[in-house]
């Protein structure tokens, strides 16, 4: 599978370890940074991973920041992205099976390398079920994305 991985500086070390793991497992990896411990903003990483997934350059994305929360919030602002912070294997596969999650978000200050590998394995091994109830819910999410109100003037 072709996977795009990105992080901010807080997730850099774990991103590097996961990119190596993905390659060892035979996946193609698109690394969109960070490329050092130099501070970078997680919304930039989230946008880069999202663009790669939405363009079809990769099938799935993995995004890391300190807690996973900020990167998840940023990624989910982009229509078509369904990013979930998952720090347990059930959520990592169930998010794909039921919610067609296309970006796994991890908190590098929350999970260690071994658990991160298990989460990635669970996420990449899962497939969307296509059950009617899940498809119906995804249509409702897409409608929410299309129905954003105009910003208010301050």
C-alpha positions as CSV (number, residue, x, y, z in Angstrom):
1,X,0.0,0.0,0.0
2,X,1.1,3.6,-0.7
3,X,1.0,5.6,2.6
4,X,1.8,9.2,3.2
5,X,3.3,10.0,6.6
6,X,3.8,13.5,8.1
7,X,4.4,15.1,11.5
8,X,5.3,18.2,13.3
9,X,8.6,18.4,15.2
10,X,7.1,16.6,18.3
11,X,6.2,13.6,16.1
12,X,9.4,13.6,14.1
13,X,11.3,10.8,15.8
14,X,8.2,8.5,15.8
15,X,7.5,9.4,12.2
16,X,11.0,8.3,11.2
17,X,10.6,5.0,13.1
18,X,7.2,4.3,11.5
19,X,8.4,5.2,8.0
20,X,11.2,2.7,8.4
21,X,8.7,0.1,9.7
22,X,6.3,0.7,6.8
23,X,9.1,0.2,4.3
24,X,10.2,-3.0,6.0
25,X,6.6,-4.3,5.7
26,X,6.7,-3.6,1.9
27,X,4.7,-0.4,1.8
28,X,5.6,2.6,-0.3
29,X,6.1,5.7,1.8
30,X,5.6,9.3,0.9
31,X,7.2,11.4,3.6
32,X,6.0,14.9,3.7
33,X,8.0,16.0,6.8
34,X,8.9,17.2,9.3
35,X,12.5,16.4,8.3
36,X,14.1,17.5,11.6
37,X,13.4,18.5,15.2
38,X,13.2,22.1,14.1
39,X,9.8,23.5,15.1
40,X,7.1,23.3,12.4
41,X,3.3,23.9,12.7
42,X,1.1,20.8,12.7
43,X,-1.6,22.3,10.4
44,X,1.0,22.4,7.6
45,X,1.8,18.7,8.1
46,X,-2.0,17.9,8.2
47,X,-2.5,19.7,5.0
48,X,0.3,17.9,3.2
49,X,-0.9,14.5,4.3
50,X,-4.5,15.4,3.4
51,X,-3.5,16.6,-0.1
52,X,-1.6,13.4,-0.8
53,X,-4.6,11.2,0.3
54,X,-7.2,13.3,-1.6
55,X,-5.2,13.4,-4.8
56,X,-4.8,9.7,-4.9
57,X,-1.0,9.9,-4.5
58,X,-1.5,7.5,-1.5
59,X,-4.3,5.3,-0.2
60,X,-4.0,6.3,3.4
61,X,-2.3,8.8,5.6
62,X,-0.5,8.7,9.0
63,X,-0.1,12.0,10.9
64,X,1.8,12.6,14.2
65,X,2.0,15.5,16.6
66,X,2.6,15.6,20.4
67,X,-0.9,14.5,21.5
68,X,-2.5,13.8,18.1
69,X,-5.3,16.2,18.9
70,X,-4.1,19.3,17.1
71,X,-3.2,17.4,14.0
72,X,-6.5,15.6,14.0
73,X,-8.4,18.9,14.3
74,X,-6.5,20.4,11.5
75,X,-6.8,17.4,9.1
76,X,-10.6,17.1,9.7
77,X,-11.1,20.7,8.5
78,X,-10.3,19.5,5.0
79,X,-13.3,18.1,3.2
80,X,-12.9,14.4,2.3
81,X,-10.5,13.7,5.2
82,X,-11.7,11.4,8.0
83,X,-8.9,11.5,10.5
84,X,-9.0,9.8,13.9
85,X,-6.8,9.9,16.9
86,X,-6.3,6.3,17.8
87,X,-4.3,5.1,20.7
88,X,-5.9,1.6,20.8
89,X,-6.0,-1.1,18.1
90,X,-9.8,-1.4,18.2
91,X,-10.3,2.2,17.2
92,X,-7.5,2.0,14.6
93,X,-9.3,-0.8,12.6
94,X,-12.9,0.1,13.5
95,X,-12.5,3.7,12.3
96,X,-11.7,2.3,8.9
97,X,-14.3,-0.5,8.9
98,X,-17.2,1.8,10.0
99,X,-16.2,5.4,9.3
100,X,-13.9,4.9,6.3
101,X,-11.1,6.7,8.2
102,X,-8.4,7.6,5.8
103,X,-5.9,9.2,8.1
104,X,-4.6,7.7,11.3
105,X,-3.4,10.3,13.9
106,X,-1.1,9.4,16.7
107,X,0.2,11.3,19.7
108,X,4.0,10.8,19.7
109,X,4.1,11.8,23.4
110,X,1.3,9.3,24.2
111,X,2.3,6.1,22.4
112,X,5.6,4.4,22.1
113,X,7.1,2.8,19.0
114,X,5.8,-0.7,19.6
115,X,2.2,0.3,20.2
116,X,2.5,2.7,17.2
117,X,3.5,-0.2,14.9
118,X,0.5,-2.2,16.2
119,X,-1.8,0.7,15.5
120,X,-0.5,1.2,12.0
121,X,-0.7,-2.5,11.3
122,X,-4.4,-2.5,12.5
123,X,-5.2,0.7,10.5
124,X,-3.6,-0.5,7.3
125,X,-5.1,-4.0,7.5
126,X,-8.7,-2.8,7.9
127,X,-11.2,-2.3,5.1
128,X,-14.4,-0.3,5.0
129,X,-17.3,-2.7,5.2
130,X,-19.6,-0.8,2.9
131,X,-22.6,-1.7,5.0
132,X,-25.7,0.5,4.3
133,X,-25.7,2.1,7.7
134,X,-22.1,3.1,7.4
135,X,-22.6,4.5,3.9
136,X,-25.6,6.4,5.1
137,X,-23.6,8.0,7.8
138,X,-20.8,8.9,5.5
139,X,-23.3,10.6,3.2
140,X,-24.4,12.7,6.2
141,X,-20.8,13.6,7.0
142,X,-20.3,14.7,3.3
143,X,-23.5,16.8,3.6
144,X,-22.1,18.5,6.7
145,X,-18.9,19.3,4.8
146,X,-20.9,20.9,2.0
147,X,-23.2,22.9,4.3
148,X,-20.7,25.1,6.1
149,X,-22.1,28.4,7.1
150,X,-20.4,31.6,5.9
151,X,-18.0,33.1,8.4
152,X,-19.3,35.9,10.5
153,X,-17.8,39.4,10.4
154,X,-16.2,40.3,13.7
